[in-house]
Amino acid sequence: MPDNDIPRKLPAAAGLAWIKGGFALYRKNPLLLGAGFGVFFALMVLLGFVPVVGSALTELISPILIAGFMAAFRALDQGEELELPHFFAGFTRVPLQLATVGAIYLAVVMLTAWLALRMGFSPSEWMRAAQQDKIDPQTARHLMQTTLPALLLAAVVMLPAFMATWFAPPLILFGGAAPLQALAISLKACLRNWLALFVYSLAITAVLFLGMLIPFMLGLLVAGPILFGSLYASYQAIFAVWSEEGGPAPAAPESGL
């Protein structure tokens, strides 16, 4: 039987089972899920073009939109009819808490970028180098000396931040966790299941890559919902109830994790 210690520690093969579970849920309503992801993707792109505050708005609103997809997959998981209001659950139920998660992640990104600049990393130098047909050895050596420490810093800081936010939206939406609590629990869950998440990351990257090969971004309308469906499946497996056969069982009460 699954480990009752929450968050559960699952074997490496669970990473593939999450994608399988996400695909099974996607098949229940591919049209509406695909349309929902299309709107999500378009909104992220449009916000990115907003001068000055575009990137900040993207980080703030992302957890809210992801929570909407979690509510949509919860409805499908429980045999309910998927409707448009499910996608707006993040806005209607816990928008402030979800936006707080986005704000904390944004603060970490900004701090990491500031530290990288202080360490000598220069995006403008890389842009100038990219525009040149040939880079002299001295310039290349200088770029590597300033870039490698910045990349190491980004890996050390941003990877834990990413893990802390990975399960935060469903933990807040379904479990009623406070933002900081959700971040801490999500980080613990990812660390306990790092091997399963490593397998999952390789598999879902392949799914997204194959989706991007289909013209006119149509493949992402399939791969994107599978990504969110697999996130829901992994949340169910680690925090809620998941049967031995790898399929969803009745969900835990909304008040618990």
Rosetta silent file (secondary structure, phi, psi, omega in degrees, C-alpha in Angstrom):
SEQUENCE: MPDNDIPRKLPAAAGLAWIKGGFALYRKNPLLLGAGFGVFFALMVLLGFVPVVGSALTELISPILIAGFMAAFRALDQGEELELPHFFAGFTRVPLQLATVGAIYLAVVMLTAWLALRMGFSPSEWMRAAQQDKIDPQTARHLMQTTLPALLLAAVVMLPAFMATWFAPPLILFGGAAPLQALAISLKACLRNWLALFVYSLAITAVLFLGMLIPFMLGLLVAGPILFGSLYASYQAIFAVWSEEGGPAPAAPESGL
SCORE:     score description
SCORE:     0.000 S_00000001
   1 L     0.000  155.124  179.788    0.000    0.000    0.000 S_00000001
   2 L   -61.301  149.837  177.635    1.150    3.596   -0.518 S_00000001
   3 L   -62.190  127.929 -178.531    3.174    5.221    2.226 S_00000001
   4 L   -84.283   -6.000  177.575    0.813    7.067    4.576 S_00000001
   5 L   -75.601  119.250 -176.061    3.475    9.549    5.613 S_00000001
   6 L   -99.182  130.450   -4.721    2.586   12.841    3.919 S_00000001
   7 L   -72.397  141.266 -177.730    4.209   13.834    1.638 S_00000001
   8 L   -70.983  153.064  171.973    4.725   10.267    0.467 S_00000001
   9 L  -103.324  120.579 -174.466    7.994    9.001   -0.974 S_00000001
  10 L  -114.556  158.238 -179.449    7.372    7.162   -4.242 S_00000001
  11 L   -72.024  168.156 -177.652    9.651    5.059   -6.491 S_00000001
  12 L   -59.198  -35.286 -177.992   11.282    6.399   -9.650 S_00000001
  13 L   -63.828  -17.976  178.952    8.700    4.667  -11.870 S_00000001
  14 H   -61.073  -29.624  179.544    6.022    6.920  -10.397 S_00000001
  15 H   -57.516  -39.235  177.398    7.326    9.711  -12.635 S_00000001
  16 H   -74.507  -34.792  179.430    6.069    7.841  -15.696 S_00000001
  17 H   -63.635  -34.351  179.106    2.815    6.896  -13.966 S_00000001
  18 H   -63.900  -40.337  178.355    2.036   10.597  -13.404 S_00000001
  19 H   -67.591  -40.526  176.441    2.267   11.305  -17.122 S_00000001
  20 H   -60.528  -42.506  178.565    0.093    8.286  -17.845 S_00000001
  21 H   -66.517  -39.046  177.712   -2.454    9.540  -15.310 S_00000001
  22 H   -63.557  -40.001  178.487   -2.373   13.045  -16.773 S_00000001
  23 H   -67.040  -38.990  178.569   -2.996   11.682  -20.263 S_00000001
  24 H   -62.077  -40.242  177.970   -5.891    9.537  -19.024 S_00000001
  25 H   -71.227  -37.169  178.041   -7.535   12.601  -17.503 S_00000001
  26 H   -59.817  -38.249 -177.580   -6.834   14.691  -20.616 S_00000001
  27 L   -65.095  -16.975 -179.068   -8.683   12.158  -22.764 S_00000001
  28 L   -72.506  -27.201  177.409  -11.875   12.796  -20.805 S_00000001
  29 L  -157.448   69.785 -174.720  -12.268   16.283  -22.308 S_00000001
  30 H   -66.156  -32.528 -176.321   -9.453   17.107  -24.755 S_00000001
  31 H   -67.371  -50.075 -177.821  -11.267   19.944  -26.521 S_00000001
  32 H   -69.684  -37.550  177.921  -12.007   22.083  -23.477 S_00000001
  33 H   -66.890  -40.371  177.534   -8.625   21.351  -21.878 S_00000001
  34 H   -64.404  -41.994  178.131   -6.833   22.196  -25.116 S_00000001
  35 H   -64.876  -40.356  179.270   -8.784   25.432  -25.461 S_00000001
  36 H   -62.593  -41.477  178.771   -8.063   26.301  -21.837 S_00000001
  37 H   -69.212  -34.292  177.015   -4.343   25.775  -22.320 S_00000001
  38 H   -60.093  -42.487  177.522   -4.444   27.849  -25.512 S_00000001
  39 H   -66.124  -42.558  178.385   -5.891   30.766  -23.555 S_00000001
  40 H   -58.460  -48.482 -177.306   -3.324   30.221  -20.788 S_00000001
  41 H   -65.149  -44.015 -179.720   -0.418   30.202  -23.241 S_00000001
  42 H   -62.963  -39.894  179.872   -1.675   33.235  -25.149 S_00000001
  43 H   -64.965  -41.021  178.557   -2.151   35.181  -21.920 S_00000001
  44 H   -63.064  -40.835  179.663    1.382   34.385  -20.762 S_00000001
  45 H   -66.137  -45.055 -178.495    2.800   35.534  -24.101 S_00000001
  46 H   -64.463  -42.009  178.070    0.772   38.760  -24.108 S_00000001
  47 H   -62.901  -32.826  179.588    1.730   39.601  -20.536 S_00000001
  48 H   -64.422  -23.021  179.795    5.356   39.089  -21.460 S_00000001
  49 L   -88.081   -7.010  178.742    5.102   41.939  -23.957 S_00000001
  50 L   -69.465  125.379 -177.028    3.818   44.421  -21.400 S_00000001
  51 L   -60.701  142.431  172.119    6.613   46.962  -20.845 S_00000001
  52 L    68.251  -57.292 -170.973    8.446   46.956  -17.498 S_00000001
  53 L  -101.319    3.536 -175.195    5.876   44.960  -15.488 S_00000001
  54 H   -59.897  -48.404 -179.259    5.128   42.155  -17.964 S_00000001
  55 H   -63.870  -38.324  179.380    7.424   39.559  -16.412 S_00000001
  56 H   -65.074  -43.052  179.025    6.228   40.413  -12.908 S_00000001
  57 H   -62.781  -37.748  178.892    2.581   40.039  -13.916 S_00000001
  58 H   -61.145  -45.319 -179.770    3.360   36.666  -15.473 S_00000001
  59 H   -67.272  -36.938 -178.017    4.877   35.336  -12.255 S_00000001
  60 H   -69.260  -38.083 -173.053    2.037   36.710  -10.122 S_00000001
  61 H   -90.397  -19.103 -176.938   -0.774   35.272  -12.199 S_00000001
  62 H   -56.829  -49.218  179.454    0.777   31.905  -13.092 S_00000001
  63 H   -60.934  -31.855  179.411   -0.057   30.144   -9.776 S_00000001
  64 H   -67.660  -43.201  179.646   -3.647   31.410  -10.030 S_00000001
  65 H   -69.884  -38.786  178.259   -4.071   30.010  -13.537 S_00000001
  66 H   -63.171  -38.885  177.405   -2.371   26.729  -12.638 S_00000001
  67 H   -60.736  -35.362  176.687   -4.768   26.347   -9.703 S_00000001
  68 H   -62.642  -40.770  176.343   -7.620   26.648  -12.184 S_00000001
  69 H   -66.804  -35.657  177.003   -6.267   23.716  -14.151 S_00000001
  70 H   -62.352  -40.289  177.424   -5.907   21.741  -10.939 S_00000001
  71 H   -65.769  -36.538  179.000   -9.598   22.353  -10.211 S_00000001
  72 H   -64.992  -44.648  179.684  -10.453   21.287  -13.752 S_00000001
  73 H   -72.375  -29.549  174.698   -8.583   18.011  -13.414 S_00000001
  74 H   -63.849  -40.723  178.208  -10.045   17.435   -9.953 S_00000001
  75 H   -62.247  -46.009  178.783  -13.519   17.705  -11.517 S_00000001
  76 H   -64.529  -38.715  179.575  -12.616   15.197  -14.225 S_00000001
  77 H   -61.776  -35.463 -178.035  -11.001   12.917  -11.648 S_00000001
  78 L   -92.270    9.066  176.016  -14.194   12.867   -9.623 S_00000001
  79 L    79.105   16.545  179.353  -16.384   12.178  -12.663 S_00000001
  80 L   -86.544  163.502  175.692  -17.887   15.655  -12.853 S_00000001
  81 L   -78.403  126.862 -179.949  -18.683   17.564  -16.025 S_00000001
  82 L   -74.341  128.073 -179.203  -15.852   19.950  -16.860 S_00000001
  83 L  -131.151  161.193 -178.344  -17.095   23.524  -17.104 S_00000001
  84 H   -56.280  -40.207 -179.739  -15.482   26.919  -17.657 S_00000001
  85 H   -56.850  -25.187  178.143  -15.866   28.042  -13.994 S_00000001
  86 H   -60.044  -36.706 -177.850  -13.439   25.300  -12.965 S_00000001
  87 H   -70.563  -15.885 -179.072  -10.626   27.141  -14.759 S_00000001
  88 L  -103.132   14.253 -177.436  -11.326   30.269  -12.693 S_00000001
  89 H   -60.306  -36.354  179.347  -11.152   28.515   -9.306 S_00000001
  90 H   -63.839  -35.058  179.286   -7.879   30.231   -8.481 S_00000001
  91 H   -76.299  -33.864 -172.828   -9.438   33.653   -9.009 S_00000001
  92 H   -90.882  -17.755 -173.114  -12.648   32.907   -7.141 S_00000001
  93 L  -111.278  -56.505 -175.090  -11.328   30.978   -4.129 S_00000001
  94 L  -138.151   54.085 -175.406   -7.796   31.867   -3.018 S_00000001
  95 H   -64.593  -38.663 -176.862   -6.321   34.473   -5.402 S_00000001
  96 H   -66.070  -44.384 -179.864   -4.340   36.388   -2.778 S_00000001
  97 H   -63.128  -40.815  179.818   -2.627   33.305   -1.387 S_00000001
  98 H   -69.408  -40.686  177.524   -1.718   32.079   -4.873 S_00000001
  99 H   -64.589  -31.152  177.445   -0.469   35.479   -5.965 S_00000001
 100 H   -63.446  -40.290  175.621    1.692   35.560   -2.832 S_00000001
 101 H   -59.662  -45.526  177.718    3.428   32.395   -4.012 S_00000001
 102 H   -61.959  -38.339  179.831    4.060   34.069   -7.347 S_00000001
 103 H   -66.467  -39.875  178.696    5.381   37.179   -5.615 S_00000001
 104 H   -65.303  -43.386  178.387    7.816   35.153   -3.495 S_00000001
 105 H   -63.784  -39.981  177.737    9.091   33.307   -6.552 S_00000001
 106 H   -61.530  -41.487  178.994    9.445   36.630   -8.401 S_00000001
 107 H   -61.898  -39.435  178.660   11.462   38.039   -5.498 S_00000001
 108 H   -66.129  -41.568  178.466   13.825   35.054   -5.661 S_00000001
 109 H   -61.115  -45.778 -178.855   14.231   35.508   -9.427 S_00000001
 110 H   -65.528  -39.755  177.861   15.005   39.207   -9.013 S_00000001
 111 H   -64.084  -42.014  179.186   17.463   38.533   -6.190 S_00000001
 112 H   -63.700  -42.806  178.926   19.222   35.874   -8.264 S_00000001
 113 H   -63.433  -40.967  179.656   19.466   38.217  -11.251 S_00000001
 114 H   -64.507  -42.869  178.954   20.855   41.008   -9.060 S_00000001
 115 H   -65.192  -38.857  179.028   23.474   38.715   -7.551 S_00000001
 116 H   -63.281  -40.271  177.321   24.455   37.449  -11.001 S_00000001
 117 H   -65.437  -38.732  178.142   24.987   41.027  -12.183 S_00000001
 118 H   -65.333  -27.247  179.503   27.056   41.764   -9.093 S_00000001
 119 L   -82.590   -1.588  176.349   29.212   38.750   -9.937 S_00000001
 120 L   106.479   -3.376  179.231   30.023   40.254  -13.320 S_00000001
 121 L   -68.054  132.189 -176.113   27.483   38.567  -15.592 S_00000001
 122 L  -130.024  105.574  177.074   26.497   40.941  -18.419 S_00000001
 123 H   -59.433  -35.244 -179.181   23.565   40.102  -20.739 S_00000001
 124 H   -64.246  -37.546  177.268   24.576   42.949  -23.051 S_00000001
 125 H   -63.898  -39.662  177.571   28.034   41.420  -23.560 S_00000001
 126 H   -65.663  -37.952  178.930   26.439   38.107  -24.513 S_00000001
 127 H   -65.565  -42.382  178.443   24.141   39.865  -26.990 S_00000001
 128 H   -65.266  -40.025  179.057   27.067   41.633  -28.614 S_00000001
 129 H   -65.081  -37.167 -179.529   29.029   38.387  -28.767 S_00000001
 130 H   -67.261  -26.147 -179.635   26.081   36.579  -30.341 S_00000001
 131 H   -83.073  -10.011 -179.898   25.945   39.178  -33.111 S_00000001
 132 L   -89.296  145.445  177.768   29.584   38.631  -34.037 S_00000001
 133 L   -71.863  -32.381 -178.163   30.638   36.069  -36.617 S_00000001
 134 L  -143.389  134.830 -179.352   33.753   35.181  -34.644 S_00000001
 135 L  -107.207  129.372  179.345   34.653   35.707  -30.984 S_00000001
 136 L   -70.404  152.246 -175.722   38.282   36.153  -30.024 S_00000001
 137 H   -56.294  -37.221 -178.601   39.616   33.745  -27.355 S_00000001
 138 H   -65.620  -41.228  177.615   40.099   36.477  -24.760 S_00000001
 139 H   -66.031  -42.827  179.360   36.466   37.602  -25.017 S_00000001
 140 H   -62.025  -41.695  178.591   35.224   34.022  -24.909 S_00000001
 141 H   -64.405  -40.347  178.450   37.312   33.317  -21.817 S_00000001
 142 H   -64.110  -41.652 -179.995   35.987   36.458  -20.127 S_00000001
 143 H   -63.628  -42.202 -179.322   32.375   35.508  -20.919 S_00000001
 144 H   -67.883  -38.161 -179.990   32.837   32.018  -19.509 S_00000001
 145 H   -65.336  -30.779  179.254   34.541   33.319  -16.356 S_00000001
 146 H   -91.737  -22.899 -175.679   31.600   35.612  -15.617 S_00000001
 147 H   -86.714  -42.478 -176.095   28.858   33.271  -16.812 S_00000001
 148 H   -58.666  -46.425  176.430   29.740   29.980  -15.117 S_00000001
 149 H   -61.051  -36.387  179.143   29.531   31.384  -11.547 S_00000001
 150 H   -66.856  -39.648  177.847   26.216   33.031  -12.431 S_00000001
 151 H   -65.719  -40.035  177.678   24.855   29.749  -13.811 S_00000001
 152 H   -63.579  -42.546  176.795   25.988   27.905  -10.690 S_00000001
 153 H   -60.209  -45.324 -179.952   24.293   30.529   -8.539 S_00000001
 154 H   -61.091  -39.590  179.918   21.090   30.217  -10.565 S_00000001
 155 H   -66.620  -42.052 -177.496   21.120   26.429  -10.167 S_00000001
 156 H   -68.388  -36.533 -175.494   21.713   26.593   -6.418 S_00000001
 157 H   -91.463  -45.887 -171.061   19.032   29.218   -5.794 S_00000001
 158 H   -77.815  -31.126  179.529   16.406   28.697   -8.480 S_00000001
 159 H   -62.374  -49.080  174.955   16.127   24.902   -8.363 S_00000001
 160 H   -61.532  -36.287  178.359   14.924   24.869   -4.723 S_00000001
 161 H   -64.100  -41.022  178.511   12.653   27.837   -5.506 S_00000001
 162 H   -64.598  -42.816  178.864   11.139   25.947   -8.434 S_00000001
 163 H   -64.641  -36.297 -179.504   10.586   22.855   -6.291 S_00000001
 164 H   -66.982  -29.079 -178.703    8.994   24.961   -3.565 S_00000001
 165 H   -94.508   -9.787 -172.278    6.438   26.374   -6.004 S_00000001
 166 H   -60.814  -50.032 -178.915    5.764   23.143   -7.925 S_00000001
 167 L   -97.972    1.059 -174.557    3.035   21.760   -5.642 S_00000001
 168 H   -60.341  -44.620 -179.310    2.118   25.067   -4.006 S_00000001
 169 H   -58.124  -50.671  178.305   -1.011   25.847   -6.118 S_00000001
 170 H   -67.649  -31.379  177.550   -2.831   22.549   -5.397 S_00000001
 171 H   -63.422  -37.721  178.293   -1.675   22.601   -1.772 S_00000001
 172 H   -75.059  -44.798 -175.719   -3.282   26.020   -1.337 S_00000001
 173 H   -69.670  -47.209 -175.774   -6.377   25.279   -3.423 S_00000001
 174 H   -92.998  -37.584 -173.933   -7.156   21.782   -2.126 S_00000001
 175 H   -94.361   -9.930 -179.291   -5.306   21.629    1.179 S_00000001
 176 L    69.277   23.461 -179.395   -5.951   25.137    2.464 S_00000001
 177 L   -73.526  147.702  171.761   -2.246   25.668    3.125 S_00000001
 178 L   -73.156  157.680 -176.042   -0.889   29.160    3.751 S_00000001
 179 H   -52.902  -51.870 -178.660    1.610   30.384    1.105 S_00000001
 180 H   -65.254  -37.637  177.314    4.771   29.849    3.170 S_00000001
 181 H   -63.800  -43.403  179.123    3.472   26.531    4.440 S_00000001
 182 H   -62.260  -40.814  179.160    2.689   25.399    0.890 S_00000001
 183 H   -63.721  -42.814 -179.276    6.171   26.356   -0.275 S_00000001
 184 H   -66.680  -42.940 -179.223    7.832   24.437    2.550 S_00000001
 185 H   -67.625  -40.178  178.859    5.697   21.323    2.050 S_00000001
 186 H   -62.364  -43.499  178.201    6.209   21.392   -1.721 S_00000001
 187 H   -61.106  -43.918  178.669    9.979   21.626   -1.273 S_00000001
 188 H   -61.709  -42.471 -179.625    9.920   18.697    1.150 S_00000001
 189 H   -63.669  -41.204 -179.551    7.820   16.630   -1.268 S_00000001
 190 H   -68.367  -39.820  178.917   10.168   17.308   -4.173 S_00000001
 191 H   -66.305  -37.843  179.347   13.259   16.465   -2.130 S_00000001
 192 H   -70.258  -26.178 -175.796   11.696   13.210   -0.940 S_00000001
 193 L  -118.373   34.054 -174.822   10.747   12.286   -4.518 S_00000001
 194 H   -61.029  -35.275 -177.967   13.722   13.705   -6.401 S_00000001
 195 H   -70.654  -43.767  177.230   14.344   10.496   -8.333 S_00000001
 196 H   -63.457  -38.561  178.617   10.715   10.191   -9.468 S_00000001
 197 H   -69.171  -32.519  176.254   10.722   13.867  -10.396 S_00000001
 198 H   -64.930  -46.015  176.792   13.953   13.412  -12.362 S_00000001
 199 H   -62.192  -42.711  179.351   12.378   10.607  -14.392 S_00000001
 200 H   -61.643  -43.697 -177.570    9.237   12.694  -14.762 S_00000001
 201 H   -62.380  -38.687  178.163   11.180   15.756  -15.946 S_00000001
 202 H   -65.968  -43.562 -177.402   12.896   13.756  -18.680 S_00000001
 203 H   -69.332  -43.668 -177.403    9.630   12.218  -19.858 S_00000001
 204 H   -71.207  -29.499  174.234    7.559   15.408  -19.782 S_00000001
 205 H   -63.613  -40.066  177.291   10.345   17.281  -21.607 S_00000001
 206 H   -64.604  -40.446  178.553   10.111   14.692  -24.364 S_00000001
 207 H   -62.678  -45.874  179.901    6.325   15.130  -24.481 S_00000001
 208 H   -66.187  -37.908  178.890    6.625   18.912  -24.735 S_00000001
 209 H   -63.576  -44.989  178.071    9.374   18.642  -27.359 S_00000001
 210 H   -63.126  -37.008  177.851    7.237   16.363  -29.516 S_00000001
 211 H   -63.956  -36.156 -179.370    4.334   18.764  -29.080 S_00000001
 212 H   -72.002  -18.412  179.116    6.449   21.662  -30.310 S_00000001
 213 H   -75.253  -20.197  179.592    7.298   19.748  -33.492 S_00000001
 214 L   -77.335  131.541 -174.400    3.672   19.867  -34.631 S_00000001
 215 H   -60.021  157.147  175.190    3.068   22.964  -36.806 S_00000001
 216 H    60.741   23.847  177.326    1.182   26.058  -35.645 S_00000001
 217 H    63.950   13.727 -177.412    1.742   25.163  -31.957 S_00000001
 218 L   -66.636  -30.923  179.491   -1.138   22.702  -32.167 S_00000001
 219 L   -64.079  -29.997  179.315    0.894   20.022  -30.429 S_00000001
 220 H   -68.817  -22.293  177.316    1.171   22.200  -27.322 S_00000001
 221 H   -70.652  -13.144  173.184   -2.618   22.123  -27.034 S_00000001
 222 H  -102.020  -48.999 -176.374   -2.156   18.431  -26.254 S_00000001
 223 H   -65.878  -37.797 -179.222    1.198   18.430  -24.461 S_00000001
 224 H   -61.131  -52.690  176.832    0.322   21.416  -22.257 S_00000001
 225 H   -60.656  -33.626  176.668   -2.810   19.886  -20.716 S_00000001
 226 H   -64.664  -37.399  175.999   -0.935   16.612  -20.216 S_00000001
 227 H   -58.783  -50.351 -179.457    1.697   18.576  -18.283 S_00000001
 228 H   -68.073  -35.613  177.244   -0.933   20.047  -15.957 S_00000001
 229 H   -64.765  -37.860  177.830   -2.734   16.722  -15.737 S_00000001
 230 H   -70.695  -31.497  173.539    0.474   15.002  -14.678 S_00000001
 231 H   -63.013  -44.331  177.328    1.032   17.709  -12.061 S_00000001
 232 H   -62.718  -42.278 -179.626   -2.408   16.931  -10.654 S_00000001
 233 H   -62.643  -40.351  179.129   -1.647   13.195  -10.805 S_00000001
 234 H   -68.172  -36.396  175.897    1.618   13.682   -8.928 S_00000001
 235 H   -62.155  -45.523  179.366   -0.156   15.792   -6.295 S_00000001
 236 H   -59.895  -42.671 -176.765   -2.738   13.045   -5.840 S_00000001
 237 H   -66.621  -38.327 -173.594   -0.039   10.405   -5.562 S_00000001
 238 H   -90.168  -33.835 -171.968    2.055   12.283   -3.014 S_00000001
 239 H  -115.171  -28.409 -174.824   -0.531   14.161   -0.979 S_00000001
 240 L  -107.302 -127.455 -175.508   -3.989   12.677   -1.527 S_00000001
 241 L  -124.124  129.885 -179.991   -5.155    9.131   -2.286 S_00000001
 242 E  -141.495  131.258 -174.153   -3.779    6.923   -5.037 S_00000001
 243 L   -78.509  168.121  179.440   -4.491    3.235   -5.468 S_00000001
 244 L   -61.235  -32.308 -177.608   -1.908    0.498   -5.909 S_00000001
 245 L   -74.189   -5.855  178.178   -2.865    0.199   -9.578 S_00000001
 246 L    90.225    9.756  179.756   -1.737    3.799  -10.170 S_00000001
 247 L  -108.382  163.118 -177.517   -5.169    5.258  -10.776 S_00000001
 248 E   -71.106  137.552  173.602   -7.046    7.954   -8.908 S_00000001
 249 L  -108.804  174.776  178.724   -9.132    6.995   -5.933 S_00000001
 250 L   -51.579  135.695 -173.693  -11.684    9.225   -4.156 S_00000001
 251 L   -71.006  156.340  176.126  -10.014   12.469   -3.253 S_00000001
 252 L   -69.449  158.717  178.156   -9.163   13.519    0.246 S_00000001
 253 L   -56.956  149.077 -177.163  -11.409   16.068    1.945 S_00000001
 254 L   -61.253  -25.853 -175.926  -10.869   19.658    0.811 S_00000001
 255 L   -80.633  -12.979 -177.793   -9.787   20.727    4.294 S_00000001
 256 L  -110.762  168.602  179.703   -6.839   18.345    4.459 S_00000001
 257 L   -84.643    0.000    0.000   -3.658   17.963    2.465 S_00000001
